């Protein structure tokens, strides 16, 4: 029986080599932060705070992950969310005041959320058209749209913050159900749906195939343009969902919110085992990387480390992870060639 369990563990490591070490890293980070700030890190209020912060970063990471799997990237996930949140905020503040409640307010909020999601889909569609049909590289296309969406957001708001929403809208980002934040439930639902789509549906297989070899995928009869269009539409939609949560949690909308999230989303995806060149990556690794970075962020905040130092740390970790992944990949290919030659 011991041999069977050992064999099963070895099979798991072999099938999930992209993130096989993350469970150990997760435990190590938790123990380290608990030791450095035991009285504050282990408090229930701290874990609840992390549960409220995690969903929006998680949704942005999902939006980034699916584009990375195709060998692309979406640098406009944050500005897409900000522009979508501005649209929702303008609708809500036009027809409601913070003290309002009742069926009419609920209707306005539903319309505002629908408008935010529709906006995010349109912005995702623009990315998809530029990349799939015009043929612009993903990094250049989304860099351009990131600047465009940011400029539109600033032009609409003139740089000001739109705030003061009805309490019923604030419940989305700040309310709980049986002690679990609504936002965390929304993230869990989105993550599960995306996991099913990528692991069990033909579209998911096509995404991985395009990331592995786009030319071979096209010759196999798959419509690459259609798959890429769907990918950037989904990425835009997930950014829209994140925008609703972010606007509700902050009780405000602005063109400049969440700028530091862009680096974090790439870091979470790469740390979670997603190949930045496409073709490889699983949601389990993404979720573990998300929790690890949330632990680190919360622990550093409790220790009084400034946000600027934390951002520098994220950049350092990203460089180290990509360098290590590149080294291990080259080492693996050298071993394959050596085994083949012998």
C-alpha positions as a Markdown table, in Angstrom:
| # | Residue | x | y | z |
|---|---|---|---|---|
| 1 | Unk | 0.0 | 0.0 | 0.0 |
| 2 | Unk | 2.9 | 2.3 | 0.8 |
| 3 | Unk | 4.3 | 1.7 | -2.6 |
| 4 | Unk | 1.0 | 2.4 | -4.2 |
| 5 | Unk | 0.7 | 5.8 | -2.4 |
| 6 | Unk | 4.2 | 6.7 | -3.3 |
| 7 | Unk | 3.5 | 5.8 | -7.0 |
| 8 | Unk | 0.4 | 7.9 | -6.9 |
| 9 | Unk | 2.3 | 10.9 | -5.5 |
| 10 | Unk | 4.9 | 10.5 | -8.1 |
| 11 | Unk | 2.2 | 10.4 | -10.8 |
| 12 | Unk | 0.7 | 13.6 | -9.4 |
| 13 | Unk | 4.1 | 15.4 | -9.4 |
| 14 | Unk | 4.7 | 14.2 | -13.0 |
| 15 | Unk | 1.3 | 15.4 | -14.2 |
| 16 | Unk | 1.5 | 18.7 | -12.4 |
| 17 | Unk | 5.2 | 19.5 | -12.6 |
| 18 | Unk | 4.3 | 23.2 | -13.5 |
| 19 | Unk | 3.1 | 23.9 | -9.9 |
| 20 | Unk | 4.1 | 20.7 | -7.9 |
| 21 | Unk | 6.2 | 22.7 | -5.5 |
| 22 | Unk | 3.5 | 25.4 | -4.7 |
| 23 | Unk | 1.8 | 23.4 | -1.9 |
| 24 | Unk | 5.1 | 23.4 | 0.0 |
| 25 | Unk | 5.7 | 27.1 | -0.8 |
| 26 | Unk | 2.2 | 27.9 | 0.4 |
| 27 | Unk | 2.8 | 26.2 | 3.8 |
| 28 | Unk | 6.2 | 27.8 | 4.1 |
| 29 | Unk | 4.9 | 31.3 | 3.5 |
| 30 | Unk | 2.0 | 30.7 | 5.9 |
| 31 | Unk | 4.4 | 29.5 | 8.7 |
| 32 | Unk | 6.8 | 32.4 | 8.0 |
| 33 | Unk | 4.2 | 35.1 | 8.1 |
| 34 | Unk | 2.6 | 33.5 | 11.2 |
| 35 | Unk | 6.0 | 33.6 | 12.9 |
| 36 | Unk | 6.8 | 37.2 | 12.0 |
| 37 | Unk | 3.4 | 38.6 | 13.0 |
| 38 | Unk | 1.6 | 35.9 | 15.1 |
| 39 | Unk | -0.7 | 38.2 | 17.0 |
| 40 | Unk | -2.0 | 40.0 | 13.8 |
| 41 | Unk | -1.6 | 37.6 | 10.9 |
| 42 | Unk | -3.5 | 34.7 | 12.6 |
| 43 | Unk | -6.4 | 36.8 | 13.6 |
| 44 | Unk | -9.8 | 36.0 | 12.1 |
| 45 | Unk | -10.2 | 39.6 | 11.0 |
| 46 | Unk | -7.0 | 39.4 | 8.9 |
| 47 | Unk | -8.2 | 36.3 | 7.1 |
| 48 | Unk | -11.6 | 37.9 | 6.4 |
| 49 | Unk | -9.8 | 41.0 | 5.1 |
| 50 | Unk | -7.8 | 38.7 | 2.7 |
| 51 | Unk | -11.0 | 37.0 | 1.6 |
| 52 | Unk | -12.4 | 40.4 | 0.5 |
| 53 | Unk | -9.2 | 41.4 | -1.3 |
| 54 | Unk | -8.5 | 38.2 | -3.1 |
| 55 | Unk | -11.5 | 38.0 | -5.6 |
| 56 | Unk | -10.8 | 41.0 | -7.8 |
| 57 | Unk | -7.1 | 40.1 | -8.1 |
| 58 | Unk | -8.2 | 36.5 | -8.8 |
| 59 | Unk | -10.6 | 37.6 | -11.6 |
| 60 | Unk | -7.9 | 39.8 | -13.2 |
| 61 | Unk | -5.5 | 36.8 | -13.0 |
| 62 | Unk | -8.0 | 34.5 | -14.7 |
| 63 | Unk | -8.5 | 37.2 | -17.4 |
| 64 | Unk | -4.7 | 37.3 | -17.9 |
| 65 | Unk | -4.2 | 33.5 | -17.7 |
| 66 | Unk | -6.5 | 32.6 | -20.6 |
| 67 | Unk | -4.7 | 35.0 | -23.0 |
| 68 | Unk | -1.3 | 33.7 | -21.8 |
| 69 | Unk | -2.4 | 30.1 | -22.6 |
| 70 | Unk | -2.8 | 31.1 | -26.3 |
| 71 | Unk | 0.7 | 32.6 | -26.3 |
| 72 | Unk | -0.7 | 36.1 | -26.1 |
| 73 | Unk | -1.2 | 38.6 | -23.3 |
| 74 | Unk | -3.8 | 41.2 | -22.3 |
| 75 | Unk | -2.2 | 44.3 | -20.9 |
| 76 | Unk | -5.6 | 46.1 | -20.9 |
| 77 | Unk | -7.3 | 44.0 | -18.2 |
| 78 | Unk | -7.1 | 46.8 | -15.6 |
| 79 | Unk | -8.1 | 49.7 | -17.9 |
| 80 | Unk | -10.9 | 47.6 | -19.3 |
| 81 | Unk | -12.2 | 47.2 | -15.7 |
| 82 | Unk | -11.8 | 50.9 | -14.9 |
| 83 | Unk | -13.7 | 52.0 | -18.0 |
| 84 | Unk | -16.4 | 49.5 | -17.4 |
| 85 | Unk | -16.7 | 50.6 | -13.7 |
| 86 | Unk | -17.0 | 54.3 | -14.8 |
| 87 | Unk | -19.9 | 53.4 | -17.1 |
| 88 | Unk | -21.7 | 51.6 | -14.2 |
| 89 | Unk | -20.9 | 54.4 | -11.8 |
| 90 | Unk | -22.3 | 57.1 | -14.1 |
| 91 | Unk | -25.6 | 55.2 | -14.5 |
| 92 | Unk | -26.0 | 54.6 | -10.8 |
| 93 | Unk | -25.2 | 58.2 | -9.7 |
| 94 | Unk | -27.4 | 59.6 | -12.4 |
| 95 | Unk | -30.5 | 57.9 | -11.1 |
| 96 | Unk | -29.8 | 57.0 | -7.4 |
| 97 | Unk | -28.4 | 58.7 | -4.3 |
| 98 | Unk | -26.6 | 56.8 | -1.4 |
| 99 | Unk | -29.8 | 56.9 | 0.8 |
| 100 | Unk | -32.1 | 55.4 | -1.9 |
| 101 | Unk | -33.5 | 51.9 | -1.7 |
| 102 | Unk | -36.3 | 49.8 | -3.2 |
| 103 | Unk | -37.2 | 48.1 | -6.5 |
| 104 | Unk | -36.2 | 51.0 | -8.6 |
| 105 | Unk | -32.7 | 51.2 | -7.2 |
| 106 | Unk | -32.3 | 47.4 | -7.7 |
| 107 | Unk | -33.4 | 47.8 | -11.3 |
| 108 | Unk | -30.9 | 50.7 | -11.9 |
| 109 | Unk | -28.1 | 48.6 | -10.3 |
| 110 | Unk | -28.9 | 45.6 | -12.5 |
| 111 | Unk | -28.9 | 47.9 | -15.6 |
| 112 | Unk | -25.5 | 49.4 | -14.5 |
| 113 | Unk | -24.0 | 46.0 | -14.0 |
| 114 | Unk | -25.3 | 44.8 | -17.4 |
| 115 | Unk | -23.8 | 48.0 | -18.9 |
| 116 | Unk | -20.4 | 47.4 | -17.3 |
| 117 | Unk | -20.3 | 43.8 | -18.5 |
| 118 | Unk | -21.4 | 44.9 | -22.0 |
| 119 | Unk | -18.7 | 47.5 | -22.1 |
| 120 | Unk | -16.1 | 45.0 | -21.0 |
| 121 | Unk | -17.2 | 42.6 | -23.8 |
| 122 | Unk | -17.0 | 45.4 | -26.4 |
| 123 | Unk | -13.5 | 46.3 | -25.2 |
| 124 | Unk | -12.5 | 42.7 | -25.3 |
| 125 | Unk | -14.0 | 42.4 | -28.8 |
| 126 | Unk | -11.7 | 45.3 | -29.9 |
| 127 | Unk | -8.7 | 43.4 | -28.6 |
| 128 | Unk | -9.8 | 40.2 | -30.4 |
| 129 | Unk | -10.3 | 41.9 | -33.7 |
| 130 | Unk | -6.9 | 43.6 | -33.6 |
| 131 | Unk | -5.1 | 40.4 | -32.7 |
| 132 | Unk | -7.1 | 37.7 | -34.6 |
| 133 | Unk | -8.2 | 39.6 | -37.8 |
| 134 | Unk | -5.9 | 42.6 | -38.2 |
| 135 | Unk | -2.9 | 40.5 | -37.1 |
| 136 | Unk | -1.3 | 42.9 | -34.6 |
| 137 | Unk | 0.8 | 41.1 | -32.0 |
| 138 | Unk | -1.0 | 40.7 | -28.7 |
| 139 | Unk | 1.5 | 42.7 | -26.6 |
| 140 | Unk | 1.3 | 45.7 | -29.0 |
| 141 | Unk | -2.4 | 45.5 | -29.6 |
| 142 | Unk | -3.3 | 45.4 | -25.9 |
| 143 | Unk | -0.6 | 48.0 | -25.0 |
| 144 | Unk | -2.4 | 50.3 | -27.5 |
| 145 | Unk | -5.9 | 49.6 | -26.2 |
| 146 | Unk | -4.6 | 49.9 | -22.6 |
| 147 | Unk | -3.5 | 53.5 | -23.4 |
| 148 | Unk | -6.7 | 54.1 | -25.3 |
| 149 | Unk | -9.1 | 52.9 | -22.6 |
| 150 | Unk | -7.1 | 54.7 | -19.9 |
| 151 | Unk | -7.4 | 58.0 | -21.9 |
| 152 | Unk | -11.1 | 57.5 | -22.4 |
| 153 | Unk | -11.6 | 56.9 | -18.7 |
| 154 | Unk | -9.7 | 60.1 | -17.9 |
| 155 | Unk | -11.6 | 62.1 | -20.5 |
| 156 | Unk | -15.0 | 61.0 | -19.2 |
| 157 | Unk | -14.2 | 61.6 | -15.5 |
| 158 | Unk | -11.7 | 64.5 | -16.1 |
| 159 | Unk | -9.6 | 62.7 | -13.5 |
| 160 | Unk | -12.2 | 62.9 | -10.8 |
| 161 | Unk | -13.5 | 60.0 | -8.6 |
| 162 | Unk | -17.2 | 59.0 | -9.0 |
| 163 | Unk | -18.5 | 57.8 | -5.6 |
| 164 | Unk | -21.4 | 57.4 | -3.2 |
| 165 | Unk | -23.5 | 54.5 | -4.3 |
| 166 | Unk | -26.6 | 52.9 | -2.7 |
| 167 | Unk | -25.9 | 50.4 | 0.1 |
| 168 | Unk | -27.5 | 47.6 | -1.9 |
| 169 | Unk | -24.8 | 48.0 | -4.5 |
| 170 | Unk | -22.0 | 48.1 | -1.9 |
| 171 | Unk | -23.2 | 44.7 | -0.7 |
| 172 | Unk | -21.7 | 43.0 | -3.8 |
| 173 | Unk | -18.1 | 43.8 | -2.7 |
| 174 | Unk | -18.6 | 44.1 | 1.0 |
| 175 | Unk | -21.4 | 41.7 | 2.0 |
| 176 | Unk | -21.2 | 38.1 | 3.2 |
| 177 | Unk | -23.3 | 34.9 | 3.0 |
| 178 | Unk | -22.8 | 32.7 | 6.0 |
| 179 | Unk | -19.6 | 34.5 | 6.7 |
| 180 | Unk | -18.2 | 34.0 | 3.2 |
| 181 | Unk | -17.8 | 37.3 | 1.1 |
| 182 | Unk | -20.2 | 37.5 | -1.9 |
| 183 | Unk | -17.2 | 38.5 | -4.0 |
| 184 | Unk | -15.3 | 35.3 | -3.1 |
| 185 | Unk | -18.3 | 33.3 | -4.1 |
| 186 | Unk | -18.5 | 35.1 | -7.5 |
| 187 | Unk | -14.8 | 34.4 | -8.0 |
| 188 | Unk | -15.3 | 30.8 | -7.1 |
| 189 | Unk | -18.1 | 30.4 | -9.6 |
| 190 | Unk | -16.1 | 32.1 | -12.4 |
| 191 | Unk | -13.0 | 30.0 | -11.6 |
| 192 | Unk | -15.0 | 26.8 | -11.7 |
| 193 | Unk | -16.8 | 27.7 | -15.0 |
| 194 | Unk | -13.5 | 28.6 | -16.6 |
| 195 | Unk | -11.8 | 25.5 | -15.3 |
| 196 | Unk | -14.6 | 23.3 | -16.9 |
| 197 | Unk | -14.4 | 25.2 | -20.2 |
| 198 | Unk | -10.7 | 24.8 | -20.5 |
| 199 | Unk | -10.4 | 21.2 | -19.3 |
| 200 | Unk | -13.6 | 19.6 | -20.7 |
| 201 | Unk | -14.7 | 21.6 | -23.8 |
| 202 | Unk | -13.3 | 21.7 | -27.3 |
| 203 | Unk | -12.6 | 25.4 | -27.0 |
| 204 | Unk | -10.3 | 24.7 | -24.1 |
| 205 | Unk | -8.3 | 22.1 | -26.0 |
| 206 | Unk | -8.0 | 24.6 | -28.9 |
| 207 | Unk | -6.6 | 27.3 | -26.6 |
| 208 | Unk | -3.9 | 25.0 | -25.4 |
| 209 | Unk | -3.2 | 23.8 | -28.9 |
| 210 | Unk | -2.8 | 27.4 | -30.2 |
| 211 | Unk | -0.4 | 28.2 | -27.4 |
| 212 | Unk | 1.7 | 25.1 | -28.1 |
| 213 | Unk | 1.8 | 25.5 | -31.9 |
| 214 | Unk | -0.4 | 28.0 | -33.7 |
| 215 | Unk | 0.5 | 26.9 | -37.2 |
| 216 | Unk | -0.1 | 23.2 | -36.5 |
| 217 | Unk | -3.4 | 24.0 | -34.9 |
| 218 | Unk | -4.5 | 25.9 | -38.0 |
| 219 | Unk | -3.6 | 23.0 | -40.2 |
| 220 | Unk | -5.5 | 20.6 | -38.0 |
| 221 | Unk | -8.8 | 22.4 | -39.0 |
| 222 | Unk | -9.3 | 24.6 | -36.0 |
| 223 | Unk | -10.4 | 28.2 | -36.7 |
| 224 | Unk | -7.7 | 30.0 | -34.8 |
| 225 | Unk | -9.3 | 33.4 | -35.3 |
| 226 | Unk | -12.5 | 32.3 | -33.8 |
| 227 | Unk | -10.7 | 30.8 | -30.8 |
| 228 | Unk | -8.7 | 34.0 | -30.2 |
| 229 | Unk | -11.8 | 36.2 | -30.5 |
| 230 | Unk | -13.5 | 34.1 | -27.8 |
| 231 | Unk | -10.4 | 34.2 | -25.6 |
| 232 | Unk | -10.2 | 38.0 | -25.6 |
| 233 | Unk | -14.0 | 38.3 | -25.2 |
| 234 | Unk | -13.7 | 36.1 | -22.1 |
| 235 | Unk | -10.8 | 38.0 | -20.8 |
| 236 | Unk | -12.7 | 41.3 | -21.2 |
| 237 | Unk | -15.8 | 39.8 | -19.5 |
| 238 | Unk | -13.8 | 38.6 | -16.5 |
| 239 | Unk | -12.3 | 42.1 | -16.2 |
| 240 | Unk | -15.9 | 43.4 | -16.3 |
| 241 | Unk | -16.9 | 41.1 | -13.4 |
| 242 | Unk | -13.8 | 42.3 | -11.5 |
| 243 | Unk | -14.8 | 45.9 | -12.2 |
| 244 | Unk | -18.2 | 45.5 | -10.5 |
| 245 | Unk | -16.6 | 43.9 | -7.4 |
| 246 | Unk | -13.9 | 46.6 | -7.3 |
| 247 | Unk | -16.3 | 49.5 | -7.7 |
| 248 | Unk | -18.6 | 48.1 | -5.0 |
| 249 | Unk | -15.8 | 47.4 | -2.6 |
| 250 | Unk | -14.2 | 50.9 | -3.0 |
| 251 | Unk | -17.5 | 52.7 | -3.2 |
| 252 | Unk | -16.0 | 54.6 | -6.1 |
| 253 | Unk | -14.8 | 54.5 | -9.7 |
| 254 | Unk | -11.8 | 56.1 | -11.2 |
| 255 | Unk | -9.6 | 55.7 | -14.3 |
| 256 | Unk | -6.5 | 55.1 | -12.3 |
| 257 | Unk | -7.5 | 52.3 | -9.9 |
| 258 | Unk | -5.7 | 49.0 | -9.7 |
| 259 | Unk | -2.6 | 50.1 | -11.7 |
| 260 | Unk | -0.3 | 47.8 | -9.6 |
| 261 | Unk | -2.6 | 44.8 | -10.3 |
| 262 | Unk | -1.3 | 44.4 | -13.9 |
| 263 | Unk | 2.2 | 43.2 | -12.7 |
| 264 | Unk | 0.6 | 41.0 | -10.0 |
| 265 | Unk | -1.7 | 39.2 | -12.5 |
| 266 | Unk | 1.2 | 38.3 | -14.7 |
| 267 | Unk | 3.2 | 37.2 | -11.6 |
| 268 | Unk | 0.4 | 35.0 | -10.3 |
| 269 | Unk | -0.1 | 33.3 | -13.6 |
| 270 | Unk | 3.6 | 32.6 | -14.2 |
| 271 | Unk | 4.2 | 31.6 | -10.5 |
| 272 | Unk | 1.1 | 29.3 | -10.9 |
| 273 | Unk | 2.8 | 27.4 | -13.7 |
| 274 | Unk | 1.3 | 29.1 | -16.8 |
| 275 | Unk | 3.9 | 29.2 | -19.6 |
| 276 | Unk | 4.2 | 32.8 | -20.8 |
| 277 | Unk | 4.8 | 31.4 | -24.3 |
| 278 | Unk | 1.5 | 29.5 | -24.2 |
| 279 | Unk | 0.3 | 26.0 | -24.2 |
| 280 | Unk | 0.7 | 25.0 | -20.5 |
| 281 | Unk | -1.0 | 26.0 | -17.2 |
| 282 | Unk | -3.8 | 24.8 | -14.9 |
| 283 | Unk | -6.2 | 26.7 | -12.6 |
| 284 | Unk | -5.0 | 24.8 | -9.5 |
| 285 | Unk | -1.6 | 26.4 | -9.8 |
| 286 | Unk | -3.1 | 29.8 | -10.4 |
| 287 | Unk | -5.3 | 29.6 | -7.2 |
| 288 | Unk | -2.3 | 28.4 | -5.1 |
| 289 | Unk | -0.1 | 31.2 | -6.4 |
| 290 | Unk | -3.0 | 33.7 | -5.7 |
| 291 | Unk | -3.2 | 32.6 | -2.1 |
| 292 | Unk | 0.6 | 32.6 | -1.7 |
| 293 | Unk | 0.8 | 36.2 | -2.9 |
| 294 | Unk | -2.1 | 37.2 | -0.8 |
| 295 | Unk | -0.4 | 35.8 | 2.3 |
| 296 | Unk | 2.8 | 37.7 | 1.5 |
| 297 | Unk | 1.0 | 40.9 | 0.7 |
| 298 | Unk | -1.0 | 40.8 | 3.9 |
| 299 | Unk | 2.0 | 39.8 | 6.0 |
| 300 | Unk | 4.2 | 42.6 | 4.6 |
| 301 | Unk | 1.4 | 45.1 | 5.2 |
| 302 | Unk | 1.1 | 44.0 | 8.9 |
| 303 | Unk | 4.9 | 44.3 | 9.2 |
| 304 | Unk | 4.7 | 47.9 | 8.0 |
| 305 | Unk | 6.4 | 47.4 | 4.7 |
| 306 | Unk | 5.3 | 50.2 | 2.2 |
| 307 | Unk | 3.4 | 49.4 | -1.0 |
| 308 | Unk | 6.3 | 50.6 | -3.1 |
| 309 | Unk | 8.7 | 48.1 | -1.6 |
| 310 | Unk | 6.0 | 45.4 | -2.1 |
| 311 | Unk | 5.7 | 46.2 | -5.8 |
| 312 | Unk | 9.4 | 46.0 | -6.1 |
| 313 | Unk | 9.3 | 42.6 | -4.5 |
| 314 | Unk | 6.7 | 41.4 | -7.0 |
| 315 | Unk | 8.9 | 42.5 | -9.9 |
| 316 | Unk | 11.9 | 40.7 | -8.3 |
| 317 | Unk | 9.9 | 37.5 | -7.8 |
| 318 | Unk | 8.6 | 37.6 | -11.4 |
| 319 | Unk | 12.2 | 37.9 | -12.8 |
| 320 | Unk | 13.4 | 35.1 | -10.5 |
| 321 | Unk | 10.5 | 32.8 | -11.4 |
| 322 | Unk | 10.8 | 33.3 | -15.1 |
| 323 | Unk | 14.6 | 32.9 | -14.9 |
| 324 | Unk | 14.2 | 29.6 | -12.9 |
| 325 | Unk | 11.6 | 28.3 | -15.3 |
| 326 | Unk | 13.8 | 29.0 | -18.3 |
| 327 | Unk | 16.7 | 27.3 | -16.6 |
| 328 | Unk | 14.7 | 24.2 | -15.7 |
| 329 | Unk | 13.2 | 24.0 | -19.2 |
| 330 | Unk | 16.6 | 24.1 | -20.9 |
| 331 | Unk | 17.9 | 21.5 | -18.4 |
| 332 | Unk | 14.9 | 19.2 | -19.2 |
| 333 | Unk | 15.5 | 19.5 | -23.0 |
| 334 | Unk | 19.2 | 18.8 | -22.5 |
| 335 | Unk | 18.3 | 15.6 | -20.6 |
| 336 | Unk | 15.8 | 14.6 | -23.3 |
| 337 | Unk | 18.5 | 15.0 | -26.0 |
| 338 | Unk | 21.0 | 13.1 | -23.8 |
| 339 | Unk | 18.5 | 10.2 | -23.3 |
| 340 | Unk | 17.6 | 10.1 | -27.0 |
| 341 | Unk | 21.3 | 10.0 | -28.0 |
| 342 | Unk | 22.0 | 7.2 | -25.7 |
